[in-house]
């Protein structure tokens, strides 16, 4: 039986992004050895979307109040790269990782599978 999911963010500066995940987003972690941190995530959901192009995978953070979350992150020095946009299914924005990567974050308006 499936008991979890392991998400990977590929980074040009993994040490800086690990510090960001640990120190700014306050994600608990374990050291898998030699400083290789693995972070605990909140409950997750998985969706399969159709594509005409090359298949790809995406990772989004979810929150209950995107404006309060982004304000709190901004107070901690996090750059909001993409301002909040209403997508119908939710309110979507993106923050900048120290490595330069973009990390989407949204406040869902759809039913949540994690509540099942």
N, C-alpha and C positions, 0 to 999 in steps of 0.2 A: 504494500500500500504506500502511496506517496505520502510523505510526512513533512514536506517543506519544499522550498525552492532556494536556489543559490543564484544570485544576480551578480554579474561582473560588470564593472565600469572600467573600460580601457582608458588609460590616462597617459599623457606625456610627462606628468609629474605625479606619480602615484603616492610618494611620500607626503606631498603637500595636500593632495586630495584626501588621503587617509587622516591627516591631522584635522582637516576641515570637517570630515564626517564625525570624528571623535570629539573635537573641541568646540565646534560651532553648532553642528546639528545635534550634539549630545547623544549620538548613537552608542550604546554599549558595545564592547568588542571583546574578542578573545584573540590571543596571539597564537597563531598556528605554528609558530616557530620562526626565529630570526626576524622578528618584527613584522611578520606577515599578518596583518590584522584582518579579521573577519567580523563584520558588524551584524548585530541583531537588528532586524527590521520589524516594523509594526506589521499587523496582519496584512496579507497581500491578496490580490486578485489577478487573474489571468484571462486575457481575451484573445481571440483569433480574428484578425481583420483581413479582408480580401485585398489583393494588390495586383496590379497589372505589371508592375515593375519587379525589380529584384527584391526578393523577400529580405526583410530586415527585422530587427528586434528593438524595442524601445523600453525605457524604464521611466516611470513617473512617480514622484512622491505625491501623496494625497494628504489633505488637511481638511479640518472642519470649517475654518474661516480664513480664506486666503489673504484677505487684507490684513488681519491681525497677525497672521503668520509671517507675511512679507515685512510688515512693520517691525516685528521682533527680530527677524533675520537682518534687516537693514541696520538696526541698532547694534548688531554684532559685527557690522562691517561687510555683510554679504551684498554683492551687487545684483540687482534685479536686471536681467538682460532683456527680458521680454515682459512688457507690462501686462496687467490682467486683461484678458479678452474673454467675452462671453461666447462660448461655443455651443450653447443650447444644452448640451449634456453636462456642462460644468463651466467653472471659471478657471481659465488656464493662464499661467505665466511661466517664466523660466528664470532660474538663478544661475550665476556664473561660478564654476568651480575654480579653485586656485590655479589649476593646470590650464584653464582657458576653456574647458568643456562646458557645455550648457546642460543644465539639469531641469527638466520640466517639473512643475508642481501644479496641482489643481485641486479645486474644491468641487467634488462631484455633485451632480444633481440627479444622477441615475440611481436606481436601487443598488445597494451594495451587497455583493456576493459574500463579503466577509461577515455579514450579519446573519447568514443562514444558520 
